[in-house]
Amino acid sequence: MCGRYVSATPPEQIAASFLATAPVAPLPLSYNVAPTQDVYAVVSEDGALRMEVFRWGFTPRWAKAGKATPLLINARAETLAEKPSFRASLGSRRCLIPADGFYEWRTNPVDPKRGRKQPFFIHHPAGDSYAFAGLWELQGSAGAEGTPPQSCVIITTTPNAPMGRIHARMPAILPPSAWDEWLNREHTDLEVLGDLLVPAAAEVIAIHAVSPEVNNTRHDGPSLIAPVAEEVQ
């Protein structure tokens, strides 16, 4: 899964990399983005790209106002077309979620029942940003007052070799060559779209251990992505 990531690049710089319009009201930079928080996503509207603010935590369109629904922060690529929550959005409401990297936790391989897990920061070796494949939906009346009118979910897929050493899933990271196809709302061939949601190439993945301080969502700042010695298992 992907449950925490970094968004510390200024929005104007992110928008420029996607040739998109920047949001009017920027979000605070964050080294510890967590579910339910507001995040950026790039969407296509009449062929033009816009970077908008979404709530991370997908609310299906059919969710009833005032009724609690499960927090959907990730969606499995393999079952998107089968799930009523995501099927409509997969057809016409796809997005890219920019990230400077993400965190993942590895269970102790010697003693899986041991409580403490080692957090890792996963990022591009050259410092480039990632573009996670995502879906978005209008929250309508299901959204709480003050939240964005739309929500989003990050799509996950099977891990590549580097990620497989620490976790069984990873975000579906789309290369620039796939951005236009993924965002094109006229493209409705679900099988072809599904073929884009494959593990990222190993060469775009660098991993190092980080401090357990990232476990607490109240912690923020560049110190969270600083490399540390991995705990002895």
N, C-alpha and C positions, 0 to 999 in steps of 0.2 A: 504494500500500500504506500501511499504518500500522505503523511499526516503533518508535515512541517516543512517549510521551505524559506528561501531567502529572496527578498525583493528590495535590494538596496541600490539599484540604479535609478537615477532621476528619470521621471516619466517622459520628459522631452527626448532624452537619449533613447529610451525604449521605443517610443513612437517612431523616431527617425529610422531605427533599424528595421521596422516593419513597414515603413513608408505609410504610416497611419497618422491620423489626427490625434493629438494628445488630449487627455481629459481636461476639462475646465478647472475642476477642483482636484489638485493632486493629493495623494495619500501620503502619510508619513513613510519614510524609508524604514524597512524592517529586516532584521536578521533572524527573525523568529515568527514568521507568518503562521498562524494557526487557524484551524477550522472555525467557522462563524464570523471571521473577520472579513473586512472589505478588501478586495484584491483587484488587480487589473486583469483584463482579458481583451484580446483583439478580435473584433468581429467585422464582417463584411456587410455593407448595405448599399445596394445598387452599384456594386463594383468598387466602391470606396471603402477603405479600411479605417476603422475608428477604434481607439483604445478607450474602453469604458470601465466603470467601477461595478463590480458584482459582489454579492455575498458568497463566500466559499462555504457551500453547504446547500446542495441542490434540493429545490422544492418542486415536485411534479406539478404540472398545471392542474391536474385533477384533485390536488389536495384541498380539503375543505377548510374554509376560513375558521380560525380559532381552534382547530383540531391538531394536536401534536402529531408530527410525522417523523420517521427516522431521519437522522442526519446523514445525508448521502454526500460524502466528501470525495469518494473514489468510485469509479465504475469500471468493471472488468471488460476489456476489449472483446474478449471471446463471447460475451453474452449480451452485448449492447442491443443488438437487433431483436433479442427475445424478451427483454425486460420492458414492461409497460411504462415504467418510470422514465426510460431513456429513448424509447423507439422513435417518438415524434421528433425529439431534439436531434437525434442522429441524422434524420432526414433533412433538416433545414436550419438547425440552430447550433452550429459547431463554432468553436472558438479556439484561440491559442492563448495559453496562460504563460506569460513571460516569467522566468525565474533565473536567479543568479546561481542557483544550486539548490539542493534539497538535503534533508537529513533522513537517515534510516538507522534503526537500532538492531544490533545483532544479539540474538540469544546466546548465552554461554554454550558453546558446542559440547563441552565436557559435562556440564550439569545444567540442562535446560530449565530445571525448576528453580535455579538460583535467581533471586529476585532482580538483581541489578543487571542491566543490559548496557552494552557499549554503544554510544552514539557515534555515527560517522557523518562526515560532510561529503556529499558527492557533487562534483562540479566539472566544468570543462577545463582540460589541462591548459588551454590558451587563455582562459578567463572569459570566454564568450558566454553569452546568456543562452539558456535553454528556452524552447517553446514547447510546453506541454500541450498535448491534444486535450481539448475539453469540450463540454457541452454546456449550453446555457438554457435557461427557461425564465419566463415571466413569473414572478411570485404572485402578482395580483394581490388580492385581499389576504392571502395567506402570510404575507410578510409583516413583521412587526413594525410599528411606527418608527421612522427614522432609519430603517434599513433600505438598501438599494432595491428598486423594483424588480431586479432580476438576480438570479442565483446561478452558480456554476458548479461543475464537478470536474475533477481531474481523472482522465482515463489512465488505467494501468494495464500493463502487459507482462509477459514472462520476462525474466531477467536475462541480460547478456552475461558473458562469463565473469567480468569483474563484479557485477552486482550479485550474481548467484552465490558468491562467497559470503555474503552477509544477509541476503533476504531473498524470498521466493517471488517477489513482485518488484516492478519499477514503473515510474511514470512512462507513458508513451511519448517519447521526445521526437518531435518532427524536425527533420532537416529543412533548411530554407527551400530546397527544391520541391518540397511537398506542401508548403504553406498555401499556395494559391488553390491547389486542388482541394485541400481540406476546408478552406474557408468559402469556396464557391457554393453558394446556396442553390444554384441550379443543378449541381451535381448530386444526384440522388441514388446512384448505384451503390447500395450498401455493401455489396461484396467487394467492389473496388476500394471503397473507403476503408473497409476493414483491413485490406491488404497494406494500408499505410501504418497500421497500429502494431508495428513489430518492434522488437528490442533495438535500442540504439546501438550503433557501431561501438565496439570496445574502445576505439581510439578517442572517443569524445567523453570518456568517463575517467575521472581521477577521484580517488577516495582516500581520506585520512581520518583518523580518530579525532574526536573533539571532546571538550569538557562536558560532563553531565549537567552543567548549568543550563544547557539547552532544553533539558527536560521540563523546566519551569517556564511557562509562557510569559511570565512577568519579566524574565531576563531578556535583554536585547543588546545589540551592539556588535562591532566587528570581532570582539574577543571570542564570540561564540563559534566562529569558523576557524580560529587559530588551531593549528595542529598540536596535538598532545601525544604523549606516549600511550599506546594502547595498554589497557589493564591486562595483567597476566591472568590467563584463564586457569 
